[in-house]
Amino acid sequence: MPDHVQLANQLCFSVYNVNRLFNKFYQEALKDFDLTYPQYLLLTVLWNEDHRELRDLGDALHLSSNTLTPLLKRLESRGWVTRTHPETDKRRLIVSLTAHAKAQEAPIQAALVKCLGHYALTIDDYQQALALNQKLEAGLSN
């Protein structure tokens, strides 16, 4: 069997394993905050720009409202976000960070940096991997 057919030499398998390991990394880094990786991603979008419409969050995260709604309900029930309908248009749903979520941004980022310190990756490694991953994503999404 040719080397390129071996499972360990398949790009898709490598990406799958990296995804699995990233989930493990974020699970470890976020455990003290009782957050999941998808919840962290949603909070990150809001930390970058608060008071977002549900559809805007979906676009930013590439998720449907059916996937986002349960995620938001869990975050809301635990005091991370609020969901409100504007008086002028009850069909819209605005998601906002709570004071608790805003106060936790710096500690969460510090926990991620601390956790990353356990791995042998430099900032240059990170930037190179990100650039290649973005190239792959762009190429595969056409």
PyMOL commands that set and color helices and strands:
alter all, ss='L'
color gray80, all
select helices_A, chain A and resi 3-5+7-9+11-33+37-48+54-61+65-77+99-116+123-140
alter helices_A, ss='H'
color red, helices_A
select strands_A, chain A and resi 52-53+81-84+94-97
alter strands_A, ss='S'
color yellow, strands_A
deselect
rebuild
show_as cartoon
